[in-house]
Amino acid sequence: MKRTIAAFAVLAIAGTSATLAPAQTQSRQAPAPKPFAPTRFSVEVVGTGPDVILIPGLTASKEVWRGTVNAVPGYRYHLVQVAGFAGAPARGNARGEVVAPLAAEIARYIDANRLRGASLVGHSMGGTVAMMVAARHPGRAGKVMVVDMLPQPAGLVGSSATNVRGLADALRSLSQSEDGRRLIGSAIRMFGNAEDAGNGSDEDVVARATHELALTDLGPELPRITAPLTVVYAGIDAQRRAGVERGYAAAYAPRKGTQLVRIDDSGHMIMYDQPTRFRAALKSFLAR
């Protein structure tokens, strides 16, 4: 009897070993994970030096940064092209939200490429994305520059997320109609880059991104941003300058230590309207 029990024990152990061995071998032979390939944006990397991630605004191409990159050498720039904007295929932005998932994927791009500590520079919607990365994905951004964007984008037109909801809902539901396309053009002028209207951007992606921006309020999240934060904004003309200055100061007041830099006589596209002043502000930001 004892011999029978011992024999079963040996068989059990042998069976266990036979079961485990192939699994262990398979584990050793498992292929390495594929490198991260973003679907919500593509990236062009130019230059050498400290890493700087440049995020364009609503409908915009990465080319909005080209003159700035050429004029401010000494850095490794990551030029982001948002999928669905400026003729780029919609890919990962083909459905659902755009802005917050884009921020999450940029944070993943930073991790995958070991870019923690990189500077993030975002214009308009890109500024919203940069703030989302810094607030919701701590440690990814070394410092952040927001270019002409408020924590609540609807504030750019003197409104709020609550008051602009009707327009935002109309954009989302009518993006495939003629009326909807006219509304999208209005939204681009509000939140994005009027110069880029009709540049081949996917109207449905633009509509959903605009809807999301219109209802976004990052004010309560500003204190979560631990990275140094600089906000460069357009002073427009002398008549409106004081009001714009008060608006930006109030909007960013919840985040102590935010540096506000006003560039006068400029529209929303500061890098185009006042390139020399903008580049000087960028150089100062990157040098700090």
Disulfide bonds with the S-S distance in Angstrom:
none
